[in-house]
Amino acid sequence: MNYYKNILLFFTMIFVIQFITSEDVDAAACTVTNGVYSKTEIKNGCEATPDAYEVVIYKLYLCTSAPTIPTETATVVLTNCSLVFNNDDGATSSVSSNAAVDLSGTYTRPPDGTYTHGYALMNNTFGITASIKIDGSMDGLSSGSGVFCGTVSGSGNNTKASGSHTNNSICSSSSVTGGKFTETLTHFGGSGDDWTRTATANNINGTTASVTGILVDTNGHLAANEGEVSKLEGLVAFANSIVVTPGTTSLTMSFNLGEGMSLNSGGGGDEIHIGSGPFQAIMTAN
């Protein structure tokens, strides 16, 4: 069972990516000196590690070649893929650094082979929790000002009409405990962009891995309009193939979480925007 749970943890980490064009997924890593972030870097946009990131996962596949993504009239083609996790009701995963993930559902060992891609069926909601200290005072989108900032317990939407949420951060002159902010994603762009239903992040965390997000309707077809968006699917191209052999008994994993949270000041003022970015796990079959 540990073998299968390790597979799930790998997928949970590599697929957790939110594509919001107002957050620069190519921004530099935030410099953290003695636990303190640079206000200048945040205002210019930088990426860091959140305290936790939550997703709901339905199905996970390992694939020997890239599957064909959904169209408006057809679901994803998974002919060369093997189902490794299933929970039709959705299993909630709250991912944090150096913490185990244990989701309820059915785990299946993939057949021996070389797997170059993965595919995930997920809910289009994400939860992010974070709290930081900054070397200069900033303003929370929800309330408060000070050098301590974090996410707020609440929810918001990223839509064509509204763009990214504007209520997810709080700041104070004293330490802040971050709450889980849950966002529903129905648009990959900002409010001024054409509605966007697919988006790709390349070279994740400096590797050759890439992830494509696809917004789908209740039938698993590519959503024809924003009102049809029901769930999110993700296609990942692995930086290194996963090779499963008859002797494979476990998977060794290392984590690269440096881009899991995006920090910026939006329009250039002192308000702090806390968004989400890609997590990545690197796995080797043993």
Secondary structure, 3 states (H helix, E strand, C coil): CHHHHHHHHHHHHHHCCCCCCCCCCCCCECCEECCEECHHHHHHCEEECCCEEEEEEEEEEEECCCCECCECCECCECCCEEEEEEEEEEEEEEECCCCCCCCCCEECCCCCEEEEEEEEEEECEEEEECEEEEEEEEEECCECEEEEEEECCEEEEEECCCECCCCCEEEECCCCCCCCEEEEECCCCCCCCCCCCEEEECCHHHCCCEEEEEEECCCCCECCCHHHCCEEEEEEEEEEEEEECCCCCCEEEEEECCCCEEEECCCCCCEEEEEECCCEEEEEEC
